[in-house]
């Protein structure tokens, strides 16, 4: 899925403010370093969101392991 955004401005602290394009009703900030070098306010970009099923599964497994470890530790404290 792709969405178009327009660079509205740069803010102090290294953030870029983007507008959904062409509507311009919603804004959101992203770290400036995620944008191509040399970009300027007014430029329009296409942003793609792609699901990473393998990474999602890896994160879910890691979270399960961490939760199980925490539950084991809390059970040890009760003994």
N, C-alpha and C positions, 0 to 999 in steps of 0.2 A: 504494500500500500504506500502510495506517495502523497505528500502534501506539499503545497508551496507556501513559502514564508518570505517576508520582506524584512530586511535589516532596517530597523527603525533608528537605533542609536547605540553607541557604546556608553557604558556607565563606568564610574570609578570602581575599582576593585576587580576589573577584568571581566565584566559581564557584558554581553550583547543582548539587547532587547529586540525580539523578533515579533512580527505581526503575522497572523494568519493572512494569507493573500488569496484573493483580492479583498476579502471582507474587511480585514483590519480591525475587527471588533475585539479580538482577544490577543493578548500579548503574553509572552513568556520569555524568561531569561535563560541563556546558555553561557557556559564559559567561553570567553572570546577565542581561546585556542582551538575550539572545535570548528571554527569557521576557516575558510581558505585564507591564506595570507594575502593581504592587499585588498580585501573586500571593503566596501564603503556603504554607508547608509543609503538606502534606496534600492540597492541591488536585491534581486529576487533569486531564491534558491529552491531547489526541489529536495525534500528530505524523505528518505525511505525508512519505513519501519519493517524490519524483517524478524520474525520469530525465530529464536534459536532453541529448538526443542532439546537438543543434546545438553546445552548449558543449563537449561531449565531443570532437566532431570538431575544433572550433577549437583546443582544448588539444593534441590529438594532432598537428595540423599545426604548431603552434608548437613543440612538443617536437622534432619531426622537423627543423625549420629550425635550432633551436639545436644539435642533435646534429650535423647536417651542417656547421654553422659551426665547431664544435669540432673535428671530424675534419679539415676543411680547414686550420684553424690548426695542428693538430698535424702535418699533412703538410708544411706550410711550414717548420716548425722543423727537420725532418729534412733539408731540402735544403741 
